[in-house]
């Protein structure tokens, strides 16, 4: 997409509005924002004393941890598929 094809979507995360500029569809951006908001609420529910910065960092750490686990699982699945194909 060209620079002009970027869209601006305003979303709410943790009771604050953010304008996201990017090439993804509005529905995708809203979904991502909703998942971030849910994860922040989940973490805050267990740690009521956290300020917004610490909550955001913990959310990022948890999300990256989940991402890396999924990436490892995906690599294992690809490996086992390759083994089956090689047989």
C-alpha positions as CSV (number, residue, x, y, z in Angstrom):
1,X,0.0,0.0,0.0
2,X,1.1,3.5,-0.7
3,X,1.5,6.1,2.1
4,X,-1.8,7.6,1.1
5,X,-3.5,4.2,1.6
6,X,-2.9,4.3,5.4
7,X,-6.0,4.7,7.5
8,X,-6.4,6.3,10.9
9,X,-8.5,4.5,13.5
10,X,-9.3,5.8,16.9
11,X,-9.6,3.0,19.6
12,X,-10.0,2.9,23.3
13,X,-7.5,1.0,25.4
14,X,-7.6,1.1,29.2
15,X,-10.1,4.1,29.1
16,X,-7.8,6.2,26.9
17,X,-8.2,7.0,23.2
18,X,-5.4,6.2,20.8
19,X,-5.3,7.0,17.1
20,X,-3.6,4.1,15.2
21,X,-2.2,4.9,11.7
22,X,-1.5,1.9,9.5
23,X,-2.4,-0.3,6.6
24,X,-4.4,-2.9,8.4
25,X,-8.2,-2.9,8.1
26,X,-10.2,-1.0,10.7
27,X,-11.7,-4.2,12.0
28,X,-8.3,-5.7,12.5
29,X,-7.0,-2.7,14.4
30,X,-10.2,-2.7,16.6
31,X,-9.7,-6.4,17.3
32,X,-6.1,-5.9,18.3
33,X,-7.0,-2.9,20.5
34,X,-9.8,-5.0,22.1
35,X,-7.4,-7.8,22.9
36,X,-4.8,-5.4,24.4
37,X,-7.6,-3.8,26.5
38,X,-8.8,-7.3,27.7
39,X,-5.2,-8.4,28.6
40,X,-4.6,-5.2,30.5
41,X,-7.9,-5.6,32.4
42,X,-7.0,-9.2,33.2
43,X,-3.6,-8.3,34.6
44,X,-4.9,-5.3,36.5
45,X,-7.6,-7.6,38.1
46,X,-4.7,-9.6,39.7
47,X,-2.6,-6.5,40.5
48,X,-4.8,-3.6,41.5
49,X,-1.8,-1.5,42.7
50,X,-0.1,-1.3,39.3
51,X,0.1,2.2,37.6
52,X,-0.6,2.4,33.9
53,X,3.1,2.3,32.9
54,X,3.8,-0.9,34.8
55,X,0.5,-2.4,33.6
56,X,1.4,-1.6,30.0
57,X,4.9,-3.2,30.4
58,X,3.4,-6.3,32.1
59,X,0.9,-6.6,29.3
60,X,3.6,-6.3,26.7
61,X,5.8,-8.9,28.4
62,X,2.8,-11.3,28.8
63,X,1.8,-10.8,25.1
64,X,5.4,-11.4,23.9
65,X,5.6,-14.5,26.0
66,X,2.4,-15.8,24.4
67,X,3.7,-14.9,21.0
68,X,7.0,-16.7,21.5
69,X,5.3,-19.9,22.8
70,X,3.0,-19.9,19.7
71,X,6.0,-19.3,17.4
72,X,7.8,-22.3,19.0
73,X,4.7,-24.5,18.7
74,X,4.4,-23.4,15.1
75,X,8.0,-24.4,14.4
76,X,7.5,-27.8,16.0
77,X,4.4,-28.4,13.9
78,X,6.2,-27.5,10.8
79,X,9.0,-29.8,11.8
80,X,6.7,-32.7,12.4
81,X,4.9,-32.1,9.1
82,X,8.2,-32.1,7.3
83,X,9.2,-35.4,8.9
84,X,5.9,-36.9,7.8
85,X,6.4,-35.6,4.3
86,X,9.9,-37.0,4.2
87,X,8.7,-40.5,5.1
